[in-house]
Amino acid sequence: ENREAMLNSKSNRLTEALEEANRLFDGVCRAREAALDAQFLVIASNIGKEKANELHSEMSAFDSTAFAEDLLTFMGINRTEIEESDDSEDVPGGFLPSDAWQTMGEEASKYFRRAPTFHYMMGSFKSEPPVPKQRIERQKKASRGKAERAMPAQLKKMEESHQEATEKEVERILRILQTHFENDPNSPISFFDFVIDPNSFARTVENMFHVSFLIRDGLAKIKLDEDELPIIEPTKPSEAGEEDSRTGARNQVVISLDQKEWK
């Protein structure tokens, strides 16, 4: 509660509190009382530390008033004449001598003629250039050449594996389409029911992508039913031959599908 009063450099409240605590400690006979005394010691130590820090900061603080007084004394102000004169405030420049500012300028110029000392921030640098390590450079170039030769082969393998996976997926979808059509050739297969995965938007897009290969290669065809909705069915071998003969009659379209329409 009296923290501000104890932190005052002119107050002896902290010393008085410590003396009272020492006097009360002689009558301590219970563990709780000893714990309270230890708690008080912690608080008193913190206050003493803050008080010491403030004392140090006050000693090193810049006092502008004292600096102005010292500066006026150095410039030769005549305080006797100021006290004797009643209208000293009306005199411009006070009672400073005529060469007061020149005296201060000559004294200050001594400190501006000195060149600043030169020092290295991180030590002096070595004038000798480092010895080039030719063997390490050759090893790096050799390893780079191997890496450059290996990269095209690696990319080619990745491209081939991706293409093989796409072809296998297209073949699998074609077998599913043919199986549905063989089981019930009279019932049209809805294109949306065939490609849409109700649990995955990404999977739906992949299905439409793979089905587009079937349409491009003439293995399946899409047409509209009575309700103007798209249906899909596999092409027969005879129809596939006819499609190949009139390839120019095929139409390609781009379907826009976002998540809202998918849902």
Salt bridges, closest charged atoms under 4 A:
GLU20 OE2 - ARG23 NH2 3.94
GLU33 OE2 - ARG30 NH1 3.42
GLU50 OE2 - ARG3 NH2 2.65
GLU69 OE1 - ARG79 NH2 2.54
GLU107 OE1 - LYS110 NZ 3.23
GLU169 OE2 - ARG172 NH2 2.62
GLU169 OE2 - ARG203 NH2 2.96
GLU206 OE1 - ARG203 NH1 3.13
ASP217 OD1 - ARG216 NE 3.04
GLU233 OE2 - LYS221 NZ 3.54
GLU233 OE2 - LYS223 NZ 3.52
GLU239 OE1 - LYS221 NZ 3.42
GLU243 OE2 - ARG246 NH2 3.22
GLU243 OE1 - ARG250 NE 3.99
ASP244 OD1 - ARG250 NH2 3.54
